[in-house]
Amino acid sequence: MFNFEFLENISIPIFLMGGDQDNFCSLEEFERIFNKISSPKKRIILPRADHFYWGREEEVGEKVREFFCCYL
């Protein structure tokens, strides 16, 4: 697995999105990474979404837009 330790001390807002059908990053690993982030953060878990969000591109774009509107 990739080393995400750099996120622990970053000061900018962080947005993490995952799918509950992701076969590259389990929900447990996702939560572990998210919980170590100390900066403002938001997470979204998309039901029935895989690692690449196939067929969910519009929904993903909307979630990213919402995050940017709140934090930029």
Predicted model as a PDB file, atoms N, CA, C, CB and O in Angstrom, pLDDT in the B-factor column:
MODEL        1                                                                  
ATOM      1  N   MET A   1       0.842  -1.186   0.000  1.00 65.00           N  
ATOM      2  CA  MET A   1       0.000   0.000   0.000  1.00 65.00           C  
ATOM      3  C   MET A   1       0.877   1.236   0.000  1.00 65.00           C  
ATOM      4  CB  MET A   1      -0.952   0.006   1.212  1.00 65.00           C  
ATOM      5  O   MET A   1       1.978   1.224   0.550  1.00 65.00           O  
ATOM      6  N   PHE A   2       0.402   2.273  -0.600  1.00 84.00           N  
ATOM      7  CA  PHE A   2       1.084   3.554  -0.674  1.00 84.00           C  
ATOM      8  C   PHE A   2       1.208   4.158   0.724  1.00 84.00           C  
ATOM      9  CB  PHE A   2       0.336   4.517  -1.618  1.00 84.00           C  
ATOM     10  O   PHE A   2       0.341   3.928   1.568  1.00 84.00           O  
ATOM     11  N   ASN A   3       2.259   4.918   0.984  1.00 90.00           N  
ATOM     12  CA  ASN A   3       2.483   5.557   2.275  1.00 90.00           C  
ATOM     13  C   ASN A   3       1.801   6.936   2.287  1.00 90.00           C  
ATOM     14  CB  ASN A   3       4.011   5.688   2.568  1.00 90.00           C  
ATOM     15  O   ASN A   3       2.194   7.832   1.540  1.00 90.00           O  
ATOM     16  N   PHE A   4       0.795   7.094   3.124  1.00 91.00           N  
ATOM     17  CA  PHE A   4       0.041   8.338   3.222  1.00 91.00           C  
ATOM     18  C   PHE A   4       0.422   9.170   4.437  1.00 91.00           C  
ATOM     19  CB  PHE A   4      -1.427   8.039   3.262  1.00 91.00           C  
ATOM     20  O   PHE A   4      -0.314  10.086   4.807  1.00 91.00           O  
ATOM     21  N   GLU A   5       1.547   8.876   5.061  1.00 92.00           N  
ATOM     22  CA  GLU A   5       1.950   9.595   6.273  1.00 92.00           C  
ATOM     23  C   GLU A   5       2.079  11.102   6.048  1.00 92.00           C  
ATOM     24  CB  GLU A   5       3.268   9.044   6.784  1.00 92.00           C  
ATOM     25  O   GLU A   5       1.878  11.884   6.977  1.00 92.00           O  
ATOM     26  N   PHE A   6       2.409  11.509   4.839  1.00 93.00           N  
ATOM     27  CA  PHE A   6       2.554  12.943   4.557  1.00 93.00           C  
ATOM     28  C   PHE A   6       1.267  13.714   4.839  1.00 93.00           C  
ATOM     29  CB  PHE A   6       2.971  13.152   3.103  1.00 93.00           C  
ATOM     30  O   PHE A   6       1.322  14.917   5.091  1.00 93.00           O  
ATOM     31  N   LEU A   7       0.110  13.050   4.802  1.00 92.00           N  
ATOM     32  CA  LEU A   7      -1.162  13.724   5.055  1.00 92.00           C  
ATOM     33  C   LEU A   7      -1.351  14.101   6.520  1.00 92.00           C  
ATOM     34  CB  LEU A   7      -2.303  12.845   4.611  1.00 92.00           C  
ATOM     35  O   LEU A   7      -2.163  14.971   6.833  1.00 92.00           O  
ATOM     36  N   GLU A   8      -0.618  13.462   7.413  1.00 92.00           N  
ATOM     37  CA  GLU A   8      -0.799  13.673   8.847  1.00 92.00           C  
ATOM     38  C   GLU A   8      -0.460  15.095   9.276  1.00 92.00           C  
ATOM     39  CB  GLU A   8       0.050  12.695   9.622  1.00 92.00           C  
ATOM     40  O   GLU A   8      -1.062  15.606  10.220  1.00 92.00           O  
ATOM     41  N   ASN A   9       0.474  15.736   8.617  1.00 91.00           N  
ATOM     42  CA  ASN A   9       0.933  17.061   9.038  1.00 91.00           C  
ATOM     43  C   ASN A   9       0.657  18.156   8.028  1.00 91.00           C  
ATOM     44  CB  ASN A   9       2.392  17.019   9.318  1.00 91.00           C  
ATOM     45  O   ASN A   9       1.232  19.241   8.116  1.00 91.00           O  
ATOM     46  N   ILE A  10      -0.197  17.891   7.088  1.00 92.00           N  
ATOM     47  CA  ILE A  10      -0.516  18.882   6.073  1.00 92.00           C  
ATOM     48  C   ILE A  10      -1.560  19.856   6.640  1.00 92.00           C  
ATOM     49  CB  ILE A  10      -1.036  18.196   4.768  1.00 92.00           C  
ATOM     50  O   ILE A  10      -2.369  19.467   7.482  1.00 92.00           O  
ATOM     51  N   SER A  11      -1.549  21.105   6.191  1.00 93.00           N  
ATOM     52  CA  SER A  11      -2.449  22.098   6.784  1.00 93.00           C  
ATOM     53  C   SER A  11      -3.605  22.518   5.881  1.00 93.00           C  
ATOM     54  CB  SER A  11      -1.667  23.309   7.160  1.00 93.00           C  
ATOM     55  O   SER A  11      -4.478  23.270   6.315  1.00 93.00           O  
ATOM     56  N   ILE A  12      -3.630  22.057   4.660  1.00 95.00           N  
ATOM     57  CA  ILE A  12      -4.718  22.428   3.751  1.00 95.00           C  
ATOM     58  C   ILE A  12      -5.888  21.452   3.903  1.00 95.00           C  
ATOM     59  CB  ILE A  12      -4.220  22.451   2.280  1.00 95.00           C  
ATOM     60  O   ILE A  12      -5.689  20.322   4.351  1.00 95.00           O  
ATOM     61  N   PRO A  13      -7.083  21.863   3.542  1.00 96.00           N  
ATOM     62  CA  PRO A  13      -8.227  20.946   3.602  1.00 96.00           C  
ATOM     63  C   PRO A  13      -8.011  19.735   2.700  1.00 96.00           C  
ATOM     64  CB  PRO A  13      -9.517  21.675   3.202  1.00 96.00           C  
ATOM     65  O   PRO A  13      -7.477  19.845   1.596  1.00 96.00           O  
ATOM     66  N   ILE A  14      -8.438  18.587   3.193  1.00 96.00           N  
ATOM     67  CA  ILE A  14      -8.259  17.310   2.485  1.00 96.00           C  
ATOM     68  C   ILE A  14      -9.631  16.682   2.230  1.00 96.00           C  
ATOM     69  CB  ILE A  14      -7.347  16.332   3.307  1.00 96.00           C  
ATOM     70  O   ILE A  14     -10.486  16.639   3.114  1.00 96.00           O  
ATOM     71  N   PHE A  15      -9.815  16.203   1.016  1.00 97.00           N  
ATOM     72  CA  PHE A  15     -11.040  15.496   0.631  1.00 97.00           C  
ATOM     73  C   PHE A  15     -10.661  14.086   0.197  1.00 97.00           C  
ATOM     74  CB  PHE A  15     -11.803  16.253  -0.517  1.00 97.00           C  
ATOM     75  O   PHE A  15      -9.861  13.904  -0.721  1.00 97.00           O  
ATOM     76  N   LEU A  16     -11.231  13.104   0.853  1.00 97.00           N  
ATOM     77  CA  LEU A  16     -11.003  11.709   0.472  1.00 97.00           C  
ATOM     78  C   LEU A  16     -12.328  11.095   0.060  1.00 97.00           C  
ATOM     79  CB  LEU A  16     -10.356  10.899   1.636  1.00 97.00           C  
ATOM     80  O   LEU A  16     -13.346  11.273   0.730  1.00 97.00           O  
ATOM     81  N   MET A  17     -12.304  10.377  -1.040  1.00 98.00           N  
ATOM     82  CA  MET A  17     -13.491   9.682  -1.514  1.00 98.00           C  
ATOM     83  C   MET A  17     -13.129   8.239  -1.767  1.00 98.00           C  
ATOM     84  CB  MET A  17     -14.064  10.344  -2.792  1.00 98.00           C  
ATOM     85  O   MET A  17     -12.078   7.933  -2.332  1.00 98.00           O  
ATOM     86  N   GLY A  18     -14.000   7.367  -1.348  1.00 97.00           N  
ATOM     87  CA  GLY A  18     -13.775   5.948  -1.563  1.00 97.00           C  
ATOM     88  C   GLY A  18     -15.070   5.258  -1.931  1.00 97.00           C  
ATOM     89  O   GLY A  18     -16.158   5.816  -1.781  1.00 97.00           O  
ATOM     90  N   GLY A  19     -14.938   4.059  -2.407  1.00 97.00           N  
ATOM     91  CA  GLY A  19     -16.102   3.249  -2.723  1.00 97.00           C  
ATOM     92  C   GLY A  19     -16.144   2.025  -1.831  1.00 97.00           C  
ATOM     93  O   GLY A  19     -15.101   1.470  -1.483  1.00 97.00           O  
ATOM     94  N   ASP A  20     -17.327   1.607  -1.463  1.00 97.00           N  
ATOM     95  CA  ASP A  20     -17.419   0.444  -0.577  1.00 97.00           C  
ATOM     96  C   ASP A  20     -17.127  -0.877  -1.298  1.00 97.00           C  
ATOM     97  CB  ASP A  20     -18.800   0.384   0.047  1.00 97.00           C  
ATOM     98  O   ASP A  20     -17.091  -1.936  -0.671  1.00 97.00           O  
ATOM     99  N   GLN A  21     -16.920  -0.808  -2.610  1.00 96.00           N  
ATOM    100  CA  GLN A  21     -16.542  -1.998  -3.386  1.00 96.00           C  
ATOM    101  C   GLN A  21     -15.103  -1.900  -3.907  1.00 96.00           C  
ATOM    102  CB  GLN A  21     -17.509  -2.190  -4.565  1.00 96.00           C  
ATOM    103  O   GLN A  21     -14.721  -2.619  -4.830  1.00 96.00           O  
ATOM    104  N   ASP A  22     -14.316  -1.011  -3.310  1.00 96.00           N  
ATOM    105  CA  ASP A  22     -12.927  -0.789  -3.737  1.00 96.00           C  
ATOM    106  C   ASP A  22     -12.076  -1.999  -3.376  1.00 96.00           C  
ATOM    107  CB  ASP A  22     -12.343   0.496  -3.083  1.00 96.00           C  
ATOM    108  O   ASP A  22     -12.003  -2.382  -2.209  1.00 96.00           O  
ATOM    109  N   ASN A  23     -11.435  -2.599  -4.367  1.00 95.00           N  
ATOM    110  CA  ASN A  23     -10.597  -3.765  -4.100  1.00 95.00           C  
ATOM    111  C   ASN A  23      -9.119  -3.393  -3.951  1.00 95.00           C  
ATOM    112  CB  ASN A  23     -10.761  -4.785  -5.214  1.00 95.00           C  
ATOM    113  O   ASN A  23      -8.273  -4.277  -3.822  1.00 95.00           O  
ATOM    114  N   PHE A  24      -8.799  -2.092  -3.968  1.00 94.00           N  
ATOM    115  CA  PHE A  24      -7.427  -1.640  -3.753  1.00 94.00           C  
ATOM    116  C   PHE A  24      -7.233  -1.045  -2.355  1.00 94.00           C  
ATOM    117  CB  PHE A  24      -7.047  -0.611  -4.810  1.00 94.00           C  
ATOM    118  O   PHE A  24      -6.129  -1.089  -1.814  1.00 94.00           O  
ATOM    119  N   CYS A  25      -8.275  -0.503  -1.782  1.00 94.00           N  
ATOM    120  CA  CYS A  25      -8.193   0.106  -0.449  1.00 94.00           C  
ATOM    121  C   CYS A  25      -9.452  -0.274   0.332  1.00 94.00           C  
ATOM    122  CB  CYS A  25      -8.038   1.674  -0.542  1.00 94.00           C  
ATOM    123  O   CYS A  25     -10.555   0.140  -0.024  1.00 94.00           O  
ATOM    124  N   SER A  26      -9.288  -1.048   1.376  1.00 94.00           N  
ATOM    125  CA  SER A  26     -10.436  -1.462   2.185  1.00 94.00           C  
ATOM    126  C   SER A  26     -10.995  -0.264   2.950  1.00 94.00           C  
ATOM    127  CB  SER A  26     -10.036  -2.594   3.167  1.00 94.00           C  
ATOM    128  O   SER A  26     -10.304   0.737   3.139  1.00 94.00           O  
ATOM    129  N   LEU A  27     -12.233  -0.371   3.384  1.00 96.00           N  
ATOM    130  CA  LEU A  27     -12.824   0.700   4.182  1.00 96.00           C  
ATOM    131  C   LEU A  27     -12.059   0.901   5.484  1.00 96.00           C  
ATOM    132  CB  LEU A  27     -14.293   0.395   4.478  1.00 96.00           C  
ATOM    133  O   LEU A  27     -11.948   2.028   5.967  1.00 96.00           O  
ATOM    134  N   GLU A  28     -11.532  -0.174   6.055  1.00 96.00           N  
ATOM    135  CA  GLU A  28     -10.745  -0.068   7.285  1.00 96.00           C  
ATOM    136  C   GLU A  28      -9.474   0.744   7.047  1.00 96.00           C  
ATOM    137  CB  GLU A  28     -10.388  -1.467   7.818  1.00 96.00           C  
ATOM    138  O   GLU A  28      -9.126   1.596   7.864  1.00 96.00           O  
ATOM    139  N   GLU A  29      -8.785   0.494   5.949  1.00 94.00           N  
ATOM    140  CA  GLU A  29      -7.581   1.250   5.616  1.00 94.00           C  
ATOM    141  C   GLU A  29      -7.933   2.699   5.298  1.00 94.00           C  
ATOM    142  CB  GLU A  29      -6.849   0.604   4.426  1.00 94.00           C  
ATOM    143  O   GLU A  29      -7.223   3.617   5.708  1.00 94.00           O  
ATOM    144  N   PHE A  30      -9.010   2.902   4.581  1.00 96.00           N  
ATOM    145  CA  PHE A  30      -9.484   4.242   4.263  1.00 96.00           C  
ATOM    146  C   PHE A  30      -9.724   5.036   5.545  1.00 96.00           C  
ATOM    147  CB  PHE A  30     -10.772   4.175   3.422  1.00 96.00           C  
ATOM    148  O   PHE A  30      -9.276   6.176   5.660  1.00 96.00           O  
ATOM    149  N   GLU A  31     -10.422   4.443   6.500  1.00 97.00           N  
ATOM    150  CA  GLU A  31     -10.711   5.112   7.773  1.00 97.00           C  
ATOM    151  C   GLU A  31      -9.432   5.368   8.566  1.00 97.00           C  
ATOM    152  CB  GLU A  31     -11.685   4.271   8.608  1.00 97.00           C  
ATOM    153  O   GLU A  31      -9.298   6.414   9.202  1.00 97.00           O  
ATOM    154  N   ARG A  32      -8.513   4.443   8.534  1.00 95.00           N  
ATOM    155  CA  ARG A  32      -7.248   4.620   9.252  1.00 95.00           C  
ATOM    156  C   ARG A  32      -6.498   5.834   8.704  1.00 95.00           C  
ATOM    157  CB  ARG A  32      -6.371   3.345   9.140  1.00 95.00           C  
ATOM    158  O   ARG A  32      -5.980   6.651   9.465  1.00 95.00           O  
ATOM    159  N   ILE A  33      -6.447   5.940   7.405  1.00 95.00           N  
ATOM    160  CA  ILE A  33      -5.783   7.084   6.763  1.00 95.00           C  
ATOM    161  C   ILE A  33      -6.522   8.373   7.119  1.00 95.00           C  
ATOM    162  CB  ILE A  33      -5.727   6.899   5.215  1.00 95.00           C  
ATOM    163  O   ILE A  33      -5.899   9.355   7.524  1.00 95.00           O  
ATOM    164  N   PHE A  34      -7.832   8.372   6.972  1.00 97.00           N  
ATOM    165  CA  PHE A  34      -8.630   9.563   7.231  1.00 97.00           C  
ATOM    166  C   PHE A  34      -8.470  10.036   8.679  1.00 97.00           C  
ATOM    167  CB  PHE A  34     -10.103   9.286   6.927  1.00 97.00           C  
ATOM    168  O   PHE A  34      -8.326  11.234   8.923  1.00 97.00           O  
ATOM    169  N   ASN A  35      -8.494   9.124   9.619  1.00 97.00           N  
ATOM    170  CA  ASN A  35      -8.428   9.488  11.036  1.00 97.00           C  
ATOM    171  C   ASN A  35      -7.082  10.075  11.444  1.00 97.00           C  
ATOM    172  CB  ASN A  35      -8.721   8.281  11.883  1.00 97.00           C  
ATOM    173  O   ASN A  35      -7.000  10.743  12.475  1.00 97.00           O  
ATOM    174  N   LYS A  36      -6.044   9.849  10.681  1.00 95.00           N  
ATOM    175  CA  LYS A  36      -4.725  10.398  11.003  1.00 95.00           C  
ATOM    176  C   LYS A  36      -4.530  11.827  10.479  1.00 95.00           C  
ATOM    177  CB  LYS A  36      -3.645   9.499  10.433  1.00 95.00           C  
ATOM    178  O   LYS A  36      -3.553  12.483  10.838  1.00 95.00           O  
ATOM    179  N   ILE A  37      -5.426  12.304   9.656  1.00 96.00           N  
ATOM    180  CA  ILE A  37      -5.315  13.647   9.088  1.00 96.00           C  
ATOM    181  C   ILE A  37      -5.760  14.659  10.137  1.00 96.00           C  
ATOM    182  CB  ILE A  37      -6.168  13.784   7.783  1.00 96.00           C  
ATOM    183  O   ILE A  37      -6.841  14.529  10.711  1.00 96.00           O  
ATOM    184  N   SER A  38      -4.923  15.672  10.389  1.00 94.00           N  
ATOM    185  CA  SER A  38      -5.260  16.666  11.411  1.00 94.00           C  
ATOM    186  C   SER A  38      -5.846  17.952  10.830  1.00 94.00           C  
ATOM    187  CB  SER A  38      -4.031  17.000  12.218  1.00 94.00           C  
ATOM    188  O   SER A  38      -6.437  18.738  11.570  1.00 94.00           O  
ATOM    189  N   SER A  39      -5.702  18.181   9.551  1.00 95.00           N  
ATOM    190  CA  SER A  39      -6.239  19.395   8.928  1.00 95.00           C  
ATOM    191  C   SER A  39      -7.747  19.245   8.717  1.00 95.00           C  
ATOM    192  CB  SER A  39      -5.525  19.685   7.573  1.00 95.00           C  
ATOM    193  O   SER A  39      -8.293  18.157   8.905  1.00 95.00           O  
ATOM    194  N   PRO A  40      -8.424  20.338   8.326  1.00 95.00           N  
ATOM    195  CA  PRO A  40      -9.844  20.201   7.978  1.00 95.00           C  
ATOM    196  C   PRO A  40      -9.996  19.109   6.922  1.00 95.00           C  
ATOM    197  CB  PRO A  40     -10.432  21.558   7.460  1.00 95.00           C  
ATOM    198  O   PRO A  40      -9.220  19.037   5.969  1.00 95.00           O  
ATOM    199  N   LYS A  41     -10.988  18.277   7.102  1.00 96.00           N  
ATOM    200  CA  LYS A  41     -11.108  17.119   6.210  1.00 96.00           C  
ATOM    201  C   LYS A  41     -12.563  16.734   6.012  1.00 96.00           C  
ATOM    202  CB  LYS A  41     -10.325  15.928   6.765  1.00 96.00           C  
ATOM    203  O   LYS A  41     -13.434  17.037   6.827  1.00 96.00           O  
ATOM    204  N   LYS A  42     -12.789  16.061   4.906  1.00 97.00           N  
ATOM    205  CA  LYS A  42     -14.111  15.523   4.593  1.00 97.00           C  
ATOM    206  C   LYS A  42     -13.913  14.202   3.880  1.00 97.00           C  
ATOM    207  CB  LYS A  42     -14.950  16.517   3.721  1.00 97.00           C  
ATOM    208  O   LYS A  42     -12.967  14.034   3.111  1.00 97.00           O  
ATOM    209  N   ARG A  43     -14.809  13.268   4.139  1.00 97.00           N  
ATOM    210  CA  ARG A  43     -14.744  11.976   3.448  1.00 97.00           C  
ATOM    211  C   ARG A  43     -16.127  11.613   2.928  1.00 97.00           C  
ATOM    212  CB  ARG A  43     -14.205  10.862   4.391  1.00 97.00           C  
ATOM    213  O   ARG A  43     -17.153  11.969   3.508  1.00 97.00           O  
ATOM    214  N   ILE A  44     -16.114  10.906   1.836  1.00 97.00           N  
ATOM    215  CA  ILE A  44     -17.331  10.372   1.225  1.00 97.00           C  
ATOM    216  C   ILE A  44     -17.048   8.910   0.888  1.00 97.00           C  
ATOM    217  CB  ILE A  44     -17.760  11.199  -0.064  1.00 97.00           C  
ATOM    218  O   ILE A  44     -16.019   8.592   0.292  1.00 97.00           O  
ATOM    219  N   ILE A  45     -17.949   8.040   1.265  1.00 97.00           N  
ATOM    220  CA  ILE A  45     -17.904   6.640   0.835  1.00 97.00           C  
ATOM    221  C   ILE A  45     -19.116   6.432  -0.069  1.00 97.00           C  
ATOM    222  CB  ILE A  45     -17.909   5.629   2.074  1.00 97.00           C  
ATOM    223  O   ILE A  45     -20.261   6.554   0.367  1.00 97.00           O  
ATOM    224  N   LEU A  46     -18.846   6.119  -1.327  1.00 97.00           N  
ATOM    225  CA  LEU A  46     -19.936   5.892  -2.271  1.00 97.00           C  
ATOM    226  C   LEU A  46     -20.354   4.425  -2.246  1.00 97.00           C  
ATOM    227  CB  LEU A  46     -19.520   6.310  -3.697  1.00 97.00           C  
ATOM    228  O   LEU A  46     -19.530   3.542  -2.482  1.00 97.00           O  
ATOM    229  N   PRO A  47     -21.617   4.162  -1.966  1.00 97.00           N  
ATOM    230  CA  PRO A  47     -22.094   2.781  -1.997  1.00 97.00           C  
ATOM    231  C   PRO A  47     -22.043   2.219  -3.423  1.00 97.00           C  
ATOM    232  CB  PRO A  47     -23.530   2.699  -1.442  1.00 97.00           C  
ATOM    233  O   PRO A  47     -22.316   2.923  -4.395  1.00 97.00           O  
ATOM    234  N   ARG A  48     -21.693   0.963  -3.519  1.00 96.00           N  
ATOM    235  CA  ARG A  48     -21.645   0.232  -4.791  1.00 96.00           C  
ATOM    236  C   ARG A  48     -20.648   0.835  -5.779  1.00 96.00           C  
ATOM    237  CB  ARG A  48     -23.024   0.201  -5.422  1.00 96.00           C  
ATOM    238  O   ARG A  48     -20.813   0.696  -6.991  1.00 96.00           O  
ATOM    239  N   ALA A  49     -19.599   1.515  -5.257  1.00 96.00           N  
ATOM    240  CA  ALA A  49     -18.584   2.101  -6.137  1.00 96.00           C  
ATOM    241  C   ALA A  49     -17.272   1.352  -5.984  1.00 96.00           C  
ATOM    242  CB  ALA A  49     -18.383   3.602  -5.830  1.00 96.00           C  
ATOM    243  O   ALA A  49     -16.873   0.993  -4.877  1.00 96.00           O  
ATOM    244  N   ASP A  50     -16.607   1.118  -7.110  1.00 96.00           N  
ATOM    245  CA  ASP A  50     -15.299   0.472  -7.085  1.00 96.00           C  
ATOM    246  C   ASP A  50     -14.203   1.535  -7.012  1.00 96.00           C  
ATOM    247  CB  ASP A  50     -15.106  -0.430  -8.333  1.00 96.00           C  
ATOM    248  O   ASP A  50     -14.496   2.715  -6.824  1.00 96.00           O  
ATOM    249  N   HIS A  51     -12.965   1.128  -7.158  1.00 95.00           N  
ATOM    250  CA  HIS A  51     -11.827   2.029  -7.043  1.00 95.00           C  
ATOM    251  C   HIS A  51     -11.834   3.121  -8.114  1.00 95.00           C  
ATOM    252  CB  HIS A  51     -10.542   1.241  -7.125  1.00 95.00           C  
ATOM    253  O   HIS A  51     -11.318   4.216  -7.886  1.00 95.00           O  
ATOM    254  N   PHE A  52     -12.405   2.833  -9.259  1.00 96.00           N  
ATOM    255  CA  PHE A  52     -12.382   3.769 -10.389  1.00 96.00           C  
ATOM    256  C   PHE A  52     -13.709   4.505 -10.584  1.00 96.00           C  
ATOM    257  CB  PHE A  52     -12.029   3.027 -11.659  1.00 96.00           C  
ATOM    258  O   PHE A  52     -13.833   5.322 -11.496  1.00 96.00           O  
ATOM    259  N   TYR A  53     -14.701   4.221  -9.734  1.00 96.00           N  
ATOM    260  CA  TYR A  53     -16.004   4.903  -9.770  1.00 96.00           C  
ATOM    261  C   TYR A  53     -16.695   4.761 -11.123  1.00 96.00           C  
ATOM    262  CB  TYR A  53     -15.830   6.380  -9.442  1.00 96.00           C  
ATOM    263  O   TYR A  53     -17.367   5.685 -11.580  1.00 96.00           O  
ATOM    264  N   TRP A  54     -16.529   3.597 -11.766  1.00 95.00           N  
ATOM    265  CA  TRP A  54     -17.139   3.371 -13.080  1.00 95.00           C  
ATOM    266  C   TRP A  54     -18.629   3.692 -13.045  1.00 95.00           C  
ATOM    267  CB  TRP A  54     -16.923   1.916 -13.536  1.00 95.00           C  
ATOM    268  O   TRP A  54     -19.363   3.196 -12.192  1.00 95.00           O  
ATOM    269  N   GLY A  55     -19.056   4.516 -13.970  1.00 95.00           N  
ATOM    270  CA  GLY A  55     -20.465   4.877 -14.075  1.00 95.00           C  
ATOM    271  C   GLY A  55     -20.909   5.920 -13.064  1.00 95.00           C  
ATOM    272  O   GLY A  55     -22.086   6.280 -13.035  1.00 95.00           O  
ATOM    273  N   ARG A  56     -20.008   6.407 -12.243  1.00 96.00           N  
ATOM    274  CA  ARG A  56     -20.357   7.370 -11.191  1.00 96.00           C  
ATOM    275  C   ARG A  56     -19.646   8.707 -11.398  1.00 96.00           C  
ATOM    276  CB  ARG A  56     -20.005   6.799  -9.812  1.00 96.00           C  
ATOM    277  O   ARG A  56     -19.579   9.519 -10.475  1.00 96.00           O  
ATOM    278  N   GLU A  57     -19.118   8.939 -12.588  1.00 96.00           N  
ATOM    279  CA  GLU A  57     -18.294  10.106 -12.848  1.00 96.00           C  
ATOM    280  C   GLU A  57     -19.014  11.419 -12.538  1.00 96.00           C  
ATOM    281  CB  GLU A  57     -17.845  10.098 -14.283  1.00 96.00           C  
ATOM    282  O   GLU A  57     -18.422  12.328 -11.956  1.00 96.00           O  
ATOM    283  N   GLU A  58     -20.251  11.519 -12.914  1.00 97.00           N  
ATOM    284  CA  GLU A  58     -21.004  12.744 -12.663  1.00 97.00           C  
ATOM    285  C   GLU A  58     -21.191  12.970 -11.163  1.00 97.00           C  
ATOM    286  CB  GLU A  58     -22.368  12.688 -13.366  1.00 97.00           C  
ATOM    287  O   GLU A  58     -21.031  14.089 -10.675  1.00 97.00           O  
ATOM    288  N   GLU A  59     -21.524  11.928 -10.450  1.00 97.00           N  
ATOM    289  CA  GLU A  59     -21.693  12.014  -8.995  1.00 97.00           C  
ATOM    290  C   GLU A  59     -20.378  12.396  -8.311  1.00 97.00           C  
ATOM    291  CB  GLU A  59     -22.211  10.674  -8.435  1.00 97.00           C  
ATOM    292  O   GLU A  59     -20.365  13.223  -7.399  1.00 97.00           O  
ATOM    293  N   VAL A  60     -19.288  11.798  -8.751  1.00 98.00           N  
ATOM    294  CA  VAL A  60     -17.970  12.131  -8.201  1.00 98.00           C  
ATOM    295  C   VAL A  60     -17.658  13.604  -8.448  1.00 98.00           C  
ATOM    296  CB  VAL A  60     -16.870  11.235  -8.826  1.00 98.00           C  
ATOM    297  O   VAL A  60     -17.203  14.300  -7.541  1.00 98.00           O  
ATOM    298  N   GLY A  61     -17.896  14.078  -9.655  1.00 98.00           N  
ATOM    299  CA  GLY A  61     -17.663  15.474  -9.981  1.00 98.00           C  
ATOM    300  C   GLY A  61     -18.472  16.408  -9.096  1.00 98.00           C  
ATOM    301  O   GLY A  61     -17.970  17.447  -8.667  1.00 98.00           O  
ATOM    302  N   GLU A  62     -19.699  16.051  -8.826  1.00 98.00           N  
ATOM    303  CA  GLU A  62     -20.557  16.876  -7.964  1.00 98.00           C  
ATOM    304  C   GLU A  62     -20.017  16.914  -6.535  1.00 98.00           C  
ATOM    305  CB  GLU A  62     -22.003  16.339  -7.969  1.00 98.00           C  
ATOM    306  O   GLU A  62     -20.025  17.972  -5.906  1.00 98.00           O  
ATOM    307  N   LYS A  63     -19.554  15.790  -6.016  1.00 97.00           N  
ATOM    308  CA  LYS A  63     -18.995  15.742  -4.651  1.00 97.00           C  
ATOM    309  C   LYS A  63     -17.724  16.584  -4.560  1.00 97.00           C  
ATOM    310  CB  LYS A  63     -18.692  14.278  -4.236  1.00 97.00           C  
ATOM    311  O   LYS A  63     -17.513  17.276  -3.565  1.00 97.00           O  
ATOM    312  N   VAL A  64     -16.890  16.532  -5.574  1.00 98.00           N  
ATOM    313  CA  VAL A  64     -15.670  17.347  -5.600  1.00 98.00           C  
ATOM    314  C   VAL A  64     -16.043  18.828  -5.672  1.00 98.00           C  
ATOM    315  CB  VAL A  64     -14.763  16.951  -6.805  1.00 98.00           C  
ATOM    316  O   VAL A  64     -15.452  19.648  -4.969  1.00 98.00           O  
ATOM    317  N   ARG A  65     -17.004  19.173  -6.504  1.00 98.00           N  
ATOM    318  CA  ARG A  65     -17.455  20.563  -6.615  1.00 98.00           C  
ATOM    319  C   ARG A  65     -17.959  21.074  -5.270  1.00 98.00           C  
ATOM    320  CB  ARG A  65     -18.562  20.690  -7.678  1.00 98.00           C  
ATOM    321  O   ARG A  65     -17.628  22.191  -4.871  1.00 98.00           O  
ATOM    322  N   GLU A  66     -18.752  20.272  -4.569  1.00 97.00           N  
ATOM    323  CA  GLU A  66     -19.263  20.662  -3.250  1.00 97.00           C  
ATOM    324  C   GLU A  66     -18.114  20.939  -2.279  1.00 97.00           C  
ATOM    325  CB  GLU A  66     -20.182  19.559  -2.683  1.00 97.00           C  
ATOM    326  O   GLU A  66     -18.149  21.915  -1.529  1.00 97.00           O  
ATOM    327  N   PHE A  67     -17.107  20.084  -2.299  1.00 97.00           N  
ATOM    328  CA  PHE A  67     -15.962  20.277  -1.416  1.00 97.00           C  
ATOM    329  C   PHE A  67     -15.256  21.586  -1.750  1.00 97.00           C  
ATOM    330  CB  PHE A  67     -14.982  19.092  -1.528  1.00 97.00           C  
ATOM    331  O   PHE A  67     -14.956  22.375  -0.854  1.00 97.00           O  
ATOM    332  N   PHE A  68     -14.990  21.820  -3.024  1.00 96.00           N  
ATOM    333  CA  PHE A  68     -14.320  23.053  -3.425  1.00 96.00           C  
ATOM    334  C   PHE A  68     -15.128  24.291  -3.038  1.00 96.00           C  
ATOM    335  CB  PHE A  68     -14.070  23.046  -4.927  1.00 96.00           C  
ATOM    336  O   PHE A  68     -14.560  25.290  -2.596  1.00 96.00           O  
ATOM    337  N   CYS A  69     -16.429  24.229  -3.198  1.00 97.00           N  
ATOM    338  CA  CYS A  69     -17.266  25.376  -2.827  1.00 97.00           C  
ATOM    339  C   CYS A  69     -17.182  25.673  -1.332  1.00 97.00           C  
ATOM    340  CB  CYS A  69     -18.721  25.120  -3.222  1.00 97.00           C  
ATOM    341  O   CYS A  69     -17.284  26.832  -0.928  1.00 97.00           O  
ATOM    342  N   CYS A  70     -17.001  24.663  -0.523  1.00 95.00           N  
ATOM    343  CA  CYS A  70     -16.934  24.852   0.939  1.00 95.00           C  
ATOM    344  C   CYS A  70     -15.557  25.297   1.405  1.00 95.00           C  
ATOM    345  CB  CYS A  70     -17.311  23.563   1.652  1.00 95.00           C  
ATOM    346  O   CYS A  70     -15.449  26.049   2.373  1.00 95.00           O  
ATOM    347  N   TYR A  71     -14.510  24.849   0.736  1.00 90.00           N  
ATOM    348  CA  TYR A  71     -13.151  25.037   1.265  1.00 90.00           C  
ATOM    349  C   TYR A  71     -12.252  25.961   0.459  1.00 90.00           C  
ATOM    350  CB  TYR A  71     -12.492  23.727   1.369  1.00 90.00           C  
ATOM    351  O   TYR A  71     -11.154  26.289   0.910  1.00 90.00           O  
ATOM    352  N   LEU A  72     -12.685  26.390  -0.722  1.00 86.00           N  
ATOM    353  CA  LEU A  72     -11.847  27.306  -1.520  1.00 86.00           C  
ATOM    354  C   LEU A  72     -12.456  28.693  -1.584  1.00 86.00           C  
ATOM    355  CB  LEU A  72     -11.650  26.762  -2.941  1.00 86.00           C  
ATOM    356  O   LEU A  72     -11.889  29.588  -2.210  1.00 86.00           O  
TER     357      LEU A  72                                                      
ENDMDL                                                                          
END                                                                             
